[in-house]
Amino acid sequence: MYGIYTSFRNLLFDLGIIDSIEYKIPTIGVGNISTGGTGKSIVVDYLLGKYKKKKKITTLSRGYKRNTKGYIKASESSNAYQIGDEPFQFFSKHPEINVVVCEDRRKGMNIILKNLPNTELCIWDDVFQHRFVKPGLMILTTTFKYPFYKDEILPIGNLRESKDSAKRADIIVVTKCPIDLSKKDKESFLKSLKPEEKQKVFFSYLSYSEIIKSDKDKVDINTLRDNEFILVTGIADSSYLVNFLKNKGYKFKHLRYSDHYNFNKQSVDKISSLSVNKNILTTEKDFGRLKPKIDDRKVFYIEVSLEFPDEINEVNFDKTIEQYINKD
């Protein structure tokens, strides 16, 4: 029934019965057809880092699991509970950009165009199913280990809509690939993926920083080597970070929570009791929600970024994005 509903809804948009608005300014949408954990926010963060010095950027997100509603533009007084953890991460890491949240993407864009007219590039986070607006360039993310073509639609699997919906993407970014991905494995993946002729596919892997940060300072990650620490994660898939830390030989206790977890008194008390005389390490996304709840403890976070290996990708990802941004 869910599949019938989403397919019928998409058909109405495809036929133009329901209107999907395009905008004159460059707009890049990032999304997926899975329920989460495909690295959307990491792709957005990558784009912000690459182009914030070249363009005046505004991001538009839903602000998932925030405690507020409606249109909000992030400010210095904003926190992760008011605007959502991922928008708060974008704003904290890239204060030069405008960060906006609004459930209604069309309403959000109307206000952006009116109140932030200097915007030269708008990046929409988690927008694949929000078809009332249509980005000039759509990026679909899927993981190498759990690609959408091996999945099934809800509730049997984790797909928000049918696999055929992937054809709406201009670019497919395969995230969380092995660092030593072979050309043979790449070709096998592409054969199963069956991209449209118009689509470009890029393979990427995660790269964790060797520097960990708190709200006031930053230190080498190897300072964690000497003593056991507490790792706290509230993301869809923490296995890549766990394996990264284990491969370094670190000793830690992992407290794993659900994606976008709202740390309550019970979880905070548990983290506090287990972290006596120990460092706490968390993800960059979780830091904005966790740190305000454990203000009396030293909480570090580790940054993660994307790498697009030239030996696997025949076409340069950055140049592809720049060609779209500068096409006019």
Protein Blocks (a to p, Z undefined) as FASTA:
>chain_A
ZZmmmmmmmmmmmnomaccdddfbdcdddddfbfbhnommmmmmmmmmmmmmmpccdddd
ehiaiabecjddddfkbcfklnojklmmmmmmmmmbccdddfblmlmmmmmmmmmmmbmb
dcdehkllmmmbccfbdcddddfklgfklpccdfkbmcfbdfklmmmpmbdcdehiafkl
cfklmmmmmmmnopafkbccddddddddfbdcdfkbccdfklmmmpccdddddbfblmlm
mmmmmmnopacddddddehiacdfklmmmmmmmmgoiacdddfklmmmmmmmmmmbccdd
ddddddddfklmmbafklmmmmmmmmZZ
